[in-house]
Amino acid sequence: MAGTIEVLVPGGQANPGPPLGPELGPTPVDVQAVVQEINDQTDAFDGMEVPVTVEYEDDGSFEISVGVPPTAALIKDEAGFDTGSGTPQSEFVADLSIDQVKKIAEQKSLDLLAYDVKNAAKEVGGTCVTLGVTIEGEDARTFKQRVDDGEYDDVLAEEATA
């Protein structure tokens, strides 16, 4: 009866309680060993919600795959706020530098549709729009155009990957 369990857990703070414990309880795996390995692998994302997949076999062996937190969670963590704006077009809750946007784009690069850091940064900018976060002191709605105009080529183009 091998299977797969997918859950969101707080990075470095998983425990045998919900949502993980009830999912793992009926399986043949050592719940405490799974929790410990998840915490070891997600420690870098301290407190952020991290997607985790646990694949287990009938003999109790397991393999853990850790995803990257949602883009919004990375932005909130980087900018230091808890809740996005209720009116993101007019009320802004934080500001990110282009270097912070690049850092988030690099962290999310495997999960995004973009093929390089420059385009990944534009996707991050789109999430900034919905959260009410400005980029370099300007409305994130204009970020894509600024990137397309080459305003940030010196920062974003240097590590483009195919």
Secondary structure in CASP SS format (residue, H / E / C, confidence):
PFRMAT SS
TARGET T0000
AUTHOR 0000-0000-0000
METHOD secondary structure of the structure
MODEL  1
M C 1.00
A C 1.00
G E 1.00
T E 1.00
I E 1.00
E E 1.00
V E 1.00
L E 1.00
V E 1.00
P E 1.00
G E 1.00
G C 1.00
Q C 1.00
A C 1.00
N C 1.00
P C 1.00
G C 1.00
P C 1.00
P C 1.00
L H 1.00
G H 1.00
P H 1.00
E H 1.00
L H 1.00
G C 1.00
P C 1.00
T C 1.00
P C 1.00
V C 1.00
D C 1.00
V H 1.00
Q H 1.00
A H 1.00
V H 1.00
V H 1.00
Q H 1.00
E H 1.00
I H 1.00
N H 1.00
D H 1.00
Q H 1.00
T H 1.00
D H 1.00
A H 1.00
F H 1.00
D E 1.00
G C 1.00
M C 1.00
E E 1.00
V E 1.00
P E 1.00
V E 1.00
T E 1.00
V E 1.00
E E 1.00
Y E 1.00
E C 1.00
D C 1.00
D C 1.00
G C 1.00
S C 1.00
F E 1.00
E E 1.00
I E 1.00
S E 1.00
V E 1.00
G C 1.00
V C 1.00
P C 1.00
P C 1.00
T H 1.00
A H 1.00
A H 1.00
L H 1.00
I H 1.00
K H 1.00
D H 1.00
E H 1.00
A H 1.00
G C 1.00
F C 1.00
D C 1.00
T C 1.00
G C 1.00
S C 1.00
G C 1.00
T C 1.00
P C 1.00
Q C 1.00
S C 1.00
E C 1.00
F C 1.00
V C 1.00
A E 1.00
D E 1.00
L E 1.00
S C 1.00
I H 1.00
D H 1.00
Q H 1.00
V H 1.00
K H 1.00
K H 1.00
I H 1.00
A H 1.00
E H 1.00
Q H 1.00
K H 1.00
S C 1.00
L C 1.00
D C 1.00
L C 1.00
L C 1.00
A C 1.00
Y C 1.00
D C 1.00
V H 1.00
K H 1.00
N H 1.00
A H 1.00
A H 1.00
K H 1.00
E H 1.00
V H 1.00
G H 1.00
G H 1.00
T H 1.00
C H 1.00
V H 1.00
T H 1.00
L H 1.00
G C 1.00
V E 1.00
T E 1.00
I E 1.00
E C 1.00
G C 1.00
E E 1.00
D C 1.00
A H 1.00
R H 1.00
T H 1.00
F H 1.00
K H 1.00
Q H 1.00
R H 1.00
V H 1.00
D H 1.00
D C 1.00
G C 1.00
E C 1.00
Y C 1.00
D H 1.00
D H 1.00
V H 1.00
L H 1.00
A C 1.00
E C 1.00
E C 1.00
A C 1.00
T C 1.00
A C 1.00
END
